[in-house]
Amino acid sequence: MHYIDPSTGATYPLEAARWRADSGHYLNLGAAPGLKHADIDHSCYSVWRYHKALLIPRANAVTLGEGWTPLIDGVWDRTPVKFKLEFMMPTGSFKDRGMTVMVSYLKHRGVDHVLEDSSGNAGASLSAYAAAAGMRCRILVPETASYPKIAQIAACGADVVTIRGSRQDVADAAMEMSREIFYASHNWQPFFVEGTKTLAYELWEQLGFREPDNVVVPLGYGSNVLGCERGFAELLRNGEIARMPRIFGVQAANCAPYYAAHQSGGEALVPTTIAPTIAEGIASSQPTRVAEVLRAVRSSGGGIVAVSEEEIVTALGVLARMGLYVEPTSAAAAAGLSLLTKKGAINQAETTVLVLTGTGLKTSERIGQLLNLGARHG
């Protein structure tokens, strides 16, 4: 295993922690051997039950018990669906799945001070895992980030810095600060995707060691898309599944650079209008691994759709009345599934997984406003 700069083909050893190549380009990890049925560590009910596929000794794991989240049966818009409850993680979002692996690697390589930019969930996750690892941590967030997320980050001991402007302005500020502190960005450091690939392993195991037909995820930077592609591809190479599932990414129409690029048929971003969205977790106007996310979706036979703010709010309310209290970002994926079923891209006879990535508890005040909620006086 080694780092690879996909723009030049240059490789770098894993012994020295990196977040980008000498060229300034992002890095990927080389192909990993993956996992076979017999390699599962049945003594462990977390991401680390798949440690033989992660190439990090379990003894070096910085873990809070993340992973092995529930997969429950339900119906969405008259279509049978399996809800993957990724919001039931230690810090309330799927980010813990990637963060446990990335932080474990960085600590093992001697990194003791980390920097991240985040709309909230990634920062909350990194601050928690950095605390567990004994690392110092600085998180840059938009000044519009929800206060409960900022409080969660600060409570774990991180240095929280609010940045005025858009989500991209926050990322740009982090780039400047990376000259002083190791930039442990979940969008740049590839061991994060090495962690998110365990979503594919869990779905495979929870479905009786078979692949689903469709996986529907919210799409911001694309770590769930890339994680699913990497994990299922490893299972396919090892003969553990018969074919790749179709991967569908859902964006908010107000901020949908991947959707615009997908519609163009190319592999690069195209000019598109960007506006604020209630789905703050996927409000990424300039994602990093554009070509790879597009290729992952297309090669799987899946696609990318965009949903309106109104569709997100409607899905948010319906999910809550089903007992699934999630943030608007997760509701965007549910709204996207409605669109995919109406278009006939997904049908009722297929096994479809809807990934719900973040808890509504972090955005309750905003959810109350969106759903016009209030207590009755008795």
Beta strands, then each sheet from edge to edge (+ up, - down):
strand 1: 3-4
strand 2: 11-12
strand 3: 28-29
strand 4: 71-76
strand 5: 79-85
strand 6: 113-117
strand 7: 136-142
strand 8: 159-163
strand 9: 182-183
strand 10: 214-218
strand 11: 246-252
strand 12: 303-307
strand 13: 352-356
sheet 1: 2+ 1- 3+
sheet 2: 4+ 5- 13- 10- 11- 12-
sheet 3: 8+ 7+ 6+ 9+
end
